[in-house]
Amino acid sequence: MSLISGPILAILAAAAPMAARAGEAACRFEKGVIVVPAEVAGIGGEYILDTGAAQTALHETKAEAEGISETALSGDVRLAGIKVVGQALTVEDLDVRTWNLPTAVAGVIGADVLKGFVVDVDFAPCRIRLFLPGRAPPFGGTALPMSLENGRPAVEAAASDGVREVRGPFVVATGANVPVRLADDLADAPGASRPSELYPDGVWLAKLVSLTFAGLEQRNLGAGLMKPEGDVAGMLGGAALSRFRLRFDFPAGRFLVVRVR
């Protein structure tokens, strides 16, 4: 067992026109992430929709192909029939996030674009809906308080290795391709021969004994590590979220879920 200050959770090493509705679009849920057609700064294509990303970004390769040399710019974002004007954007190398996707991705649309809306997400069939504040239809399900941690939505969840439990705010990330990540000041993977491969730049996963979120315990999920980010205990990715229908009510600070499987 590695010695790290603070509570430790072990993850077991293993192989690796606007009416009530503002907009709606079909999407794809593949390789653990949601991919949706959109246009960012005039560049149309497939984009990862990631509520766990604080800022919208263009893929460096795509931006260069379109003649964009800046690393920071502003532009309009068109998504699901709606338009967000003058959005601050970055240009980043996104290869680590897109290498395993079957189609080329032009970038990532983050929470900065979504925060003015109520956003509904269905995984099967994949569909997203955006509503103006106060104009979304009833949703039902379980309502959880939702905070913003560094611009990203976070809700309470708990992870356990069967002996210890870590409970706290987990970022809800529809574009994270690992089911769960845990901050490495709260968790470790003592059986991993190459623990560096458990971080976002790596290629390995470990196994988490259980994750409890919105009243549902999920067992033996693939898990990775992440560097500490404020008070965040970890991150919930698409595979852990896909057993629910989701509503991000950004204006009201609420997160609603309906279990579907």
VOKE-810538 format. One record per residue (C-alpha): residue number from 1; residue in one letter; chain; x, y, z. Coordinates in steps of 0.2 Angstrom, whole numbers, plus 5000, padded with zeros to 4 digits. Layout:
# residues N
SITE  nr rest kette    X    Y    Z
SITE NUM    A     A    X    Y    Z
...
//
This chain:
# residues 261
SITE  nr rest kette    X    Y    Z
SITE   1    M     A 5000 5000 5000
SITE   2    S     A 5007 5017 4995
SITE   3    L     A 5008 5030 5009
SITE   4    I     A 4999 5046 5004
SITE   5    S     A 4993 5059 5016
SITE   6    G     A 4974 5060 5018
SITE   7    P     A 4961 5046 5016
SITE   8    I     A 4966 5033 5004
SITE   9    L     A 4955 5023 4992
SITE  10    A     A 4964 5008 4983
SITE  11    I     A 4958 5004 4965
SITE  12    L     A 4963 4987 4960
SITE  13    A     A 4975 4986 4945
SITE  14    A     A 4969 4976 4930
SITE  15    A     A 4972 4976 4912
SITE  16    A     A 4967 4988 4904
SITE  17    P     A 4813 5147 4831
SITE  18    M     A 4812 5146 4850
SITE  19    A     A 4797 5139 4858
SITE  20    A     A 4798 5129 4874
SITE  21    R     A 4812 5119 4867
SITE  22    A     A 4828 5129 4862
SITE  23    G     A 4836 5115 4852
SITE  24    E     A 4837 5096 4849
SITE  25    A     A 4850 5085 4840
SITE  26    A     A 4854 5067 4838
SITE  27    C     A 4871 5062 4844
SITE  28    R     A 4881 5046 4845
SITE  29    F     A 4888 5038 4861
SITE  30    E     A 4903 5029 4857
SITE  31    K     A 4919 5024 4866
SITE  32    G     A 4912 5031 4882
SITE  33    V     A 4909 5049 4875
SITE  34    I     A 4895 5059 4867
SITE  35    V     A 4899 5065 4850
SITE  36    V     A 4887 5078 4841
SITE  37    P     A 4887 5088 4825
SITE  38    A     A 4890 5106 4828
SITE  39    E     A 4899 5122 4821
SITE  40    V     A 4912 5131 4831
SITE  41    A     A 4920 5147 4824
SITE  42    G     A 4913 5143 4807
SITE  43    I     A 4921 5125 4807
SITE  44    G     A 4907 5112 4805
SITE  45    G     A 4910 5094 4810
SITE  46    E     A 4909 5081 4824
SITE  47    Y     A 4912 5087 4842
SITE  48    I     A 4914 5079 4859
SITE  49    L     A 4900 5086 4870
SITE  50    D     A 4909 5087 4887
SITE  51    T     A 4900 5094 4902
SITE  52    G     A 4916 5091 4911
SITE  53    A     A 4926 5103 4900
SITE  54    A     A 4926 5121 4907
SITE  55    Q     A 4930 5128 4890
SITE  56    T     A 4926 5124 4872
SITE  57    A     A 4941 5120 4861
SITE  58    L     A 4945 5117 4843
SITE  59    H     A 4956 5102 4839
SITE  60    E     A 4973 5110 4834
SITE  61    T     A 4974 5098 4818
SITE  62    K     A 4957 5104 4812
SITE  63    A     A 4960 5122 4816
SITE  64    E     A 4977 5122 4806
SITE  65    A     A 4968 5114 4791
SITE  66    E     A 4955 5128 4792
SITE  67    G     A 4969 5142 4792
SITE  68    I     A 4968 5146 4811
SITE  69    S     A 4985 5149 4819
SITE  70    E     A 4979 5157 4835
SITE  71    T     A 4978 5147 4851
SITE  72    A     A 4964 5158 4858
SITE  73    L     A 4950 5166 4849
SITE  74    S     A 4932 5170 4849
SITE  75    G     A 4918 5164 4838
SITE  76    D     A 4900 5158 4837
SITE  77    V     A 4894 5140 4842
SITE  78    R     A 4880 5132 4833
SITE  79    L     A 4873 5117 4842
SITE  80    A     A 4856 5108 4841
SITE  81    G     A 4848 5122 4831
SITE  82    I     A 4854 5136 4844
SITE  83    K     A 4868 5149 4842
SITE  84    V     A 4879 5156 4856
SITE  85    V     A 4888 5171 4850
SITE  86    G     A 4905 5177 4853
SITE  87    Q     A 4911 5162 4863
SITE  88    A     A 4929 5162 4870
SITE  89    L     A 4938 5147 4862
SITE  90    T     A 4955 5139 4863
SITE  91    V     A 4964 5128 4851
SITE  92    E     A 4972 5113 4859
SITE  93    D     A 4980 5096 4854
SITE  94    L     A 4966 5084 4858
SITE  95    D     A 4974 5068 4851
SITE  96    V     A 4974 5060 4868
SITE  97    R     A 4955 5062 4869
SITE  98    T     A 4951 5057 4851
SITE  99    W     A 4963 5044 4846
SITE 100    N     A 4951 5029 4848
SITE 101    L     A 4936 5037 4840
SITE 102    P     A 4931 5030 4824
SITE 103    T     A 4927 5047 4816
SITE 104    A     A 4938 5063 4816
SITE 105    V     A 4933 5075 4829
SITE 106    A     A 4934 5094 4826
SITE 107    G     A 4935 5099 4845
SITE 108    V     A 4926 5099 4861
SITE 109    I     A 4910 5109 4867
SITE 110    G     A 4911 5112 4885
SITE 111    A     A 4900 5118 4899
SITE 112    D     A 4904 5136 4895
SITE 113    V     A 4893 5135 4880
SITE 114    L     A 4879 5125 4889
SITE 115    K     A 4878 5135 4906
SITE 116    G     A 4864 5146 4900
SITE 117    F     A 4853 5132 4896
SITE 118    V     A 4844 5117 4904
SITE 119    V     A 4852 5102 4895
SITE 120    D     A 4844 5085 4893
SITE 121    V     A 4855 5070 4888
SITE 122    D     A 4849 5053 4883
SITE 123    F     A 4862 5040 4879
SITE 124    A     A 4851 5027 4870
SITE 125    P     A 4846 5032 4858
SITE 126    C     A 4858 5046 4859
SITE 127    R     A 4850 5063 4859
SITE 128    I     A 4852 5081 4867
SITE 129    R     A 4840 5094 4870
SITE 130    L     A 4843 5112 4876
SITE 131    F     A 4829 5123 4884
SITE 132    L     A 4829 5141 4889
SITE 133    P     A 4828 5144 4908
SITE 134    G     A 4811 5141 4915
SITE 135    R     A 4804 5133 4899
SITE 136    A     A 4809 5115 4900
SITE 137    P     A 4796 5102 4902
SITE 138    P     A 4794 5091 4918
SITE 139    F     A 4808 5078 4920
SITE 140    G     A 4804 5068 4935
SITE 141    G     A 4817 5057 4943
SITE 142    T     A 4830 5061 4957
SITE 143    A     A 4835 5079 4959
SITE 144    L     A 4853 5082 4966
SITE 145    P     A 4861 5099 4971
SITE 146    M     A 4874 5103 4957
SITE 147    S     A 4889 5115 4960
SITE 148    L     A 4901 5122 4948
SITE 149    E     A 4919 5117 4951
SITE 150    N     A 4931 5127 4941
SITE 151    G     A 4916 5130 4928
SITE 152    R     A 4911 5112 4928
SITE 153    P     A 4895 5104 4935
SITE 154    A     A 4898 5092 4950
SITE 155    V     A 4887 5082 4961
SITE 156    E     A 4889 5071 4976
SITE 157    A     A 4895 5053 4974
SITE 158    A     A 4905 5040 4984
SITE 159    A     A 4918 5027 4978
SITE 160    S     A 4924 5012 4988
SITE 161    D     A 4937 4999 4987
SITE 162    G     A 4927 4988 4999
SITE 163    V     A 4936 4994 5014
SITE 164    R     A 4937 5013 5013
SITE 165    E     A 4926 5025 5005
SITE 166    V     A 4929 5042 4997
SITE 167    R     A 4913 5054 4996
SITE 168    G     A 4913 5071 4989
SITE 169    P     A 4909 5081 4973
SITE 170    F     A 4912 5072 4957
SITE 171    V     A 4913 5082 4940
SITE 172    V     A 4899 5075 4928
SITE 173    A     A 4908 5073 4912
SITE 174    T     A 4898 5067 4897
SITE 175    G     A 4914 5068 4886
SITE 176    A     A 4926 5058 4898
SITE 177    N     A 4930 5041 4891
SITE 178    V     A 4934 5033 4907
SITE 179    P     A 4919 5028 4919
SITE 180    V     A 4927 5035 4934
SITE 181    R     A 4943 5045 4939
SITE 182    L     A 4949 5048 4957
SITE 183    A     A 4960 5062 4963
SITE 184    D     A 4977 5054 4967
SITE 185    D     A 4977 5063 4985
SITE 186    L     A 4962 5052 4989
SITE 187    A     A 4966 5036 4980
SITE 188    D     A 4980 5025 4974
SITE 189    A     A 4982 5009 4964
SITE 190    P     A 4995 5000 4974
SITE 191    G     A 4995 4984 4962
SITE 192    A     A 4998 4994 4946
SITE 193    S     A 5015 4990 4939
SITE 194    R     A 5015 5007 4929
SITE 195    P     A 5003 5019 4939
SITE 196    S     A 5007 5033 4927
SITE 197    E     A 4997 5024 4914
SITE 198    L     A 4981 5027 4924
SITE 199    Y     A 4981 5046 4921
SITE 200    P     A 4973 5054 4906
SITE 201    D     A 4988 5053 4895
SITE 202    G     A 4990 5034 4899
SITE 203    V     A 4982 5019 4891
SITE 204    W     A 4978 5008 4906
SITE 205    L     A 4963 5006 4918
SITE 206    A     A 4961 4999 4935
SITE 207    K     A 4945 4992 4943
SITE 208    L     A 4935 5001 4956
SITE 209    V     A 4925 4990 4968
SITE 210    S     A 4910 5001 4969
SITE 211    L     A 4903 5018 4964
SITE 212    T     A 4887 5025 4972
SITE 213    F     A 4878 5039 4963
SITE 214    A     A 4860 5045 4963
SITE 215    G     A 4855 5030 4973
SITE 216    L     A 4863 5017 4962
SITE 217    E     A 4878 5006 4966
SITE 218    Q     A 4888 5001 4951
SITE 219    R     A 4902 4988 4954
SITE 220    N     A 4919 4984 4945
SITE 221    L     A 4919 4999 4934
SITE 222    G     A 4935 5004 4925
SITE 223    A     A 4944 5018 4934
SITE 224    G     A 4959 5029 4932
SITE 225    L     A 4968 5043 4942
SITE 226    M     A 4968 5062 4940
SITE 227    K     A 4978 5076 4948
SITE 228    P     A 4969 5085 4962
SITE 229    E     A 4958 5099 4956
SITE 230    G     A 4951 5110 4971
SITE 231    D     A 4939 5100 4981
SITE 232    V     A 4934 5088 4968
SITE 233    A     A 4935 5070 4973
SITE 234    G     A 4935 5063 4955
SITE 235    M     A 4926 5063 4939
SITE 236    L     A 4911 5053 4932
SITE 237    G     A 4912 5048 4914
SITE 238    G     A 4900 5043 4900
SITE 239    A     A 4900 5024 4904
SITE 240    A     A 4895 5027 4923
SITE 241    L     A 4882 5040 4917
SITE 242    S     A 4874 5030 4903
SITE 243    R     A 4862 5020 4915
SITE 244    F     A 4852 5036 4917
SITE 245    R     A 4844 5050 4908
SITE 246    L     A 4852 5066 4913
SITE 247    R     A 4846 5084 4915
SITE 248    F     A 4858 5098 4919
SITE 249    D     A 4848 5113 4925
SITE 250    F     A 4863 5125 4925
SITE 251    P     A 4852 5141 4929
SITE 252    A     A 4844 5132 4944
SITE 253    G     A 4860 5123 4950
SITE 254    R     A 4851 5106 4949
SITE 255    F     A 4855 5089 4942
SITE 256    L     A 4841 5077 4938
SITE 257    V     A 4843 5059 4934
SITE 258    V     A 4831 5045 4928
SITE 259    R     A 4837 5028 4929
SITE 260    V     A 4834 5018 4913
SITE 261    R     A 4844 5002 4916
//
